[in-house]
């Protein structure tokens, strides 16, 4: 990727307040043409609120939004789409009772003197799929025949039918396995190389470091900073997200190791090398009688998979 130059989105001093809650306080976000930009932060940091401000779902109390050099007042999702902003959410929002092509072109069908020209519509759908390397899909096939991962890619293709300048992907990999994630990333790289600015939201740090070029970090509704991904190591990223420095994190880890090292009782439950393909690597776990053990971590650590696998 070449160094980005053209600013597609500039959000400056964005503040949004709900009754009794300051959801965002003077937050900045800049997206460049032809980049994948990760939006990082703990749950409740303000990521979803900022996305909803950019997509016109929420009105901002103060600040400004500039898209492709033009200041915008977004009073709804239609305004955002007209400005060139497309969004694909975690839950695939498609109609499984329709064909792939019907889903892809819904609201953008080709029309003739007698109404919708389905032949032309399916031709356009085929061209749209080919743009993203999905020309192996038959636009006349039922969407329900596709896996969730392929439906996600159709949702991305549908979002880009409007020839968007900005594509927002909100937790798009949460239900995908490793191979499916790589397929999605291939499409994202293709879009990036075509000049689309992609805002990527994910709690999977491995994926963030694999696909993103830059990142912006929020904490408690406040802007912490924007960084080139390759210049920010994971420990520093986590420290900025949670508001604790590395020495504090190291102290917590060391104290936990000291407690574990003094344990001489026989565990009530002992688990060795518990794993689940596509979810978690091998995990060891000791549970002692009279003890409450907690699972902690960012989304993506998948503690529930440890329990389910056991």
C-alpha positions in Angstrom: 0.0 0.0 0.0 1.3 3.5 -0.8 1.1 6.3 1.8 -2.5 7.7 1.7 -2.9 11.4 0.7 -6.5 12.1 0.0 -8.8 12.6 3.0 -12.2 11.1 2.4 -13.7 11.5 5.8 -12.8 14.2 8.4 -14.8 14.1 11.7 -13.7 16.9 14.0 -14.7 17.6 17.6 -17.6 15.2 17.5 -19.7 15.3 20.7 -22.9 13.4 21.4 -24.7 13.4 24.7 -27.7 11.3 25.8 -29.6 12.0 29.0 -27.0 11.8 31.8 -24.4 10.3 29.5 -21.6 11.9 27.4 -21.3 9.2 24.7 -18.6 11.1 22.7 -16.5 14.1 23.8 -14.6 16.0 21.2 -13.7 13.0 19.1 -11.7 13.2 15.8 -11.5 10.6 13.0 -9.8 10.9 9.6 -10.1 8.3 6.9 -7.9 8.3 3.8 -8.6 7.0 0.4 -7.3 3.5 -0.2 -6.7 2.5 3.4 -8.1 0.1 6.0 -8.6 2.0 9.3 -9.4 0.1 12.5 -11.5 1.7 15.2 -10.4 0.4 18.5 -11.7 0.6 22.1 -13.3 -1.4 24.8 -17.0 -2.0 24.9 -18.6 1.3 25.8 -15.7 3.3 24.4 -17.9 5.0 21.9 -17.2 3.1 18.7 -20.8 2.3 17.8 -21.9 5.9 18.6 -19.2 7.3 16.3 -20.2 4.9 13.5 -23.9 5.9 13.9 -22.9 9.6 13.7 -21.1 8.9 10.4 -24.0 6.9 9.0 -26.6 9.4 10.0 -28.3 7.4 12.6 -27.4 9.8 15.4 -27.3 13.6 15.0 -24.2 15.2 16.5 -24.4 17.9 19.2 -21.2 19.6 18.1 -18.4 19.2 15.7 -18.3 18.7 11.9 -18.4 15.9 9.4 -16.7 16.4 6.0 -16.9 13.7 3.3 -15.0 14.0 0.1 -14.2 17.6 0.8 -17.8 18.7 1.5 -19.2 19.4 4.9 -22.3 17.3 5.6 -25.3 17.4 7.9 -26.5 13.8 8.0 -30.1 13.5 9.0 -30.5 9.9 8.3 -28.9 6.8 6.6 -30.1 8.0 3.2 -28.1 11.2 3.6 -25.0 9.1 4.4 -25.5 6.8 1.4 -25.9 9.8 -0.9 -22.6 11.1 0.5 -21.0 7.7 -0.4 -21.0 5.9 3.0 -22.0 2.2 3.0 -22.2 0.0 6.1 -22.2 -3.8 6.7 -23.1 -4.8 10.2 -22.2 -7.9 12.2 -25.6 -9.5 11.5 -26.1 -10.0 7.8 -29.1 -7.9 6.8 -30.3 -9.7 3.6 -33.4 -11.5 2.5 -32.8 -15.3 2.3 -36.0 -15.8 0.4 -34.6 -13.8 -2.6 -31.9 -14.7 -5.1 -28.3 -13.4 -4.7 -28.9 -10.9 -7.5 -32.1 -9.7 -6.1 -30.4 -9.0 -2.8 -27.5 -7.4 -4.5 -29.5 -5.0 -6.6 -32.4 -4.4 -4.2 -33.4 -0.8 -4.7 -31.0 -0.4 -7.6 -32.6 -2.6 -10.2 -32.4 -1.8 -13.9 -35.8 -0.5 -15.2 -37.4 -0.5 -18.6 -40.7 0.7 -20.1 -42.6 -2.2 -18.4 -40.9 -2.1 -15.0 -37.9 -3.9 -13.7 -35.7 -5.3 -16.5 -34.6 -8.5 -14.8 -32.2 -9.6 -17.5 -30.3 -6.4 -17.2 -30.5 -6.4 -13.4 -28.9 -9.9 -13.2 -26.2 -8.7 -15.7 -25.4 -5.8 -13.4 -25.4 -8.2 -10.4 -22.9 -10.5 -12.2 -20.6 -7.5 -12.9 -20.8 -6.3 -9.3 -19.9 -9.8 -8.0 -17.0 -10.0 -10.5 -15.6 -6.7 -9.2 -14.9 -8.4 -5.9 -13.7 -11.7 -7.3 -17.1 -13.4 -6.7 -17.9 -14.1 -10.3 -18.2 -17.9 -9.4 -21.5 -17.1 -7.8 -24.7 -17.4 -9.8 -26.8 -14.2 -9.2 -30.0 -16.2 -10.0 -29.3 -18.8 -7.2 -31.1 -18.5 -3.9 -29.2 -16.6 -1.2 -30.2 -19.3 1.3 -27.9 -21.7 -0.6 -24.8 -19.7 0.6 -22.9 -20.1 3.8 -23.0 -17.2 6.3 -19.5 -16.2 5.2 -20.5 -16.0 1.5 -23.7 -14.1 2.5 -21.4 -11.6 4.3 -19.5 -11.1 1.1 -22.7 -10.6 -0.8 -23.6 -7.9 1.8 -20.3 -6.2 1.2 -20.9 -6.3 -2.6 -24.5 -4.9 -2.1 -23.1 -2.1 0.0 -20.7 -1.2 -2.8 -23.4 -1.1 -5.5 -23.9 2.5 -4.7 -20.2 3.1 -5.6 -19.4 4.1 -2.0 -16.3 6.0 -1.1 -16.4 4.7 2.5 -17.2 1.2 3.6 -17.8 0.6 7.3 -17.5 -3.1 8.5 -18.8 -3.5 12.0 -17.5 -6.9 13.5 -17.8 -8.6 10.1 -15.6 -11.6 11.1 -17.4 -12.6 14.4 -19.1 -15.7 12.8 -16.4 -16.6 10.3 -13.7 -19.3 10.5 -10.0 -18.6 9.6 -10.5 -19.5 5.8 -13.6 -17.4 5.6 -11.8 -14.4 7.2 -9.1 -14.6 4.7 -11.6 -14.6 1.9 -13.2 -11.5 3.3 -9.8 -9.9 3.7 -9.0 -10.5 0.1 -12.1 -8.6 -0.9 -11.2 -5.8 1.5 -7.7 -5.5 0.0 -9.3 -5.4 -3.5 -11.6 -2.6 -2.4 -8.7 -0.7 -0.7 -6.6 -1.0 -3.9 -9.6 0.5 -5.8 -9.4 3.6 -3.5 -12.2 2.8 -1.0 -11.6 3.9 2.6 -12.6 1.0 4.9 -13.4 1.6 8.6 -12.9 -1.8 10.3 -14.3 -2.6 13.8 -13.1 -5.8 15.4 -12.0 -7.1 18.8 -9.8 -9.7 17.2 -6.3 -8.1 17.6 -4.6 -10.6 15.2 -7.0 -9.6 12.5 -6.6 -5.8 13.2 -2.9 -6.1 12.8 -3.2 -8.3 9.7 -5.5 -6.1 7.7 -5.4 -2.5 9.0 -3.1 0.3 7.8 -4.0 2.8 10.6 -6.1 2.8 13.7 -7.9 5.3 15.9 -8.4 4.5 19.6 -11.3 5.6 21.8 -11.7 5.3 25.6 -14.7 6.3 27.6 -16.1 8.4 24.7 -12.8 10.3 24.2 -10.3 10.4 21.5 -7.0 8.8 22.6 -5.1 9.0 19.3 -4.5 7.8 15.7 -1.5 5.7 14.8 0.0 3.7 12.0 -0.7 0.1 12.9 2.8 -1.1 12.2 4.2 1.5 14.6 2.0 0.6 17.6 2.7 -2.7 19.4 -0.1 -4.7 21.0 0.9 -4.0 24.6 0.8 -0.3 24.0 -2.5 -0.6 22.1 -4.1 -2.4 25.0 -2.7 0.0 27.5 -4.2 2.9 25.6 -7.5 1.1 25.3 -7.9 0.4 29.0 -6.1 3.4 30.4 -3.4 1.4 32.3 0.3 1.5 31.5 2.5 -1.5 30.9 3.9 -1.6 34.4 0.4 -1.9 35.9 -0.4 -4.8 33.5 2.9 -6.5 34.3 2.2 -6.2 38.1 -1.3 -7.8 37.7 0.2 -10.7 35.7 3.1 -11.2 38.1 0.7 -11.3 41.1 -1.4 -13.8 39.4 1.6 -16.0 38.7 2.7 -15.7 42.3 -0.7 -16.9 43.5 -0.7 -19.8 41.0 2.8 -20.8 42.1 1.8 -21.2 45.8 -1.1 -23.4 45.0 -0.4 -27.0 46.3 -3.9 -28.4 46.6 -5.3 -31.0 44.2 -7.6 -29.3 41.7 -11.2 -30.3 41.6 -11.2 -30.0 37.8 -8.0 -30.1 35.8 -8.0 -29.5 32.1 -5.0 -29.9 29.8 -4.7 -28.9 26.2 -8.4 -28.1 25.7 -9.1 -26.6 22.3 -11.6 -26.2 19.6 -10.7 -25.9 15.9 -11.3 -22.5 14.5 -12.1 -21.0 18.0 -9.4 -21.4 20.6 -5.9 -22.8 20.9 -5.0 -25.4 23.5 -5.8 -24.1 27.0 -4.9 -25.5 30.5 -7.2 -24.8 33.4 -7.3 -25.7 37.1 -10.4 -25.2 39.2 -10.1 -25.7 42.9 -12.9 -26.5 45.4 -14.2 -23.4 47.1 -12.9 -21.2 44.4 -14.6 -18.9 41.9 -12.6 -18.5 38.7 -13.3 -15.8 36.3 -12.7 -15.6 32.5 -11.6 -12.1 31.4 -10.5 -10.6 28.1 -11.5 -8.5 25.2 -14.1 -9.9 22.8 -12.3 -12.4 20.6 -10.7 -14.2 23.5 -13.7 -16.6 23.4 -14.0 -17.6 27.1 -17.4 -19.2 26.4 -15.8 -21.5 23.9 -13.6 -22.8 26.7 -16.7 -23.6 28.8 -18.6 -25.1 25.8 -15.7 -27.3 24.8 -15.4 -28.6 28.3 
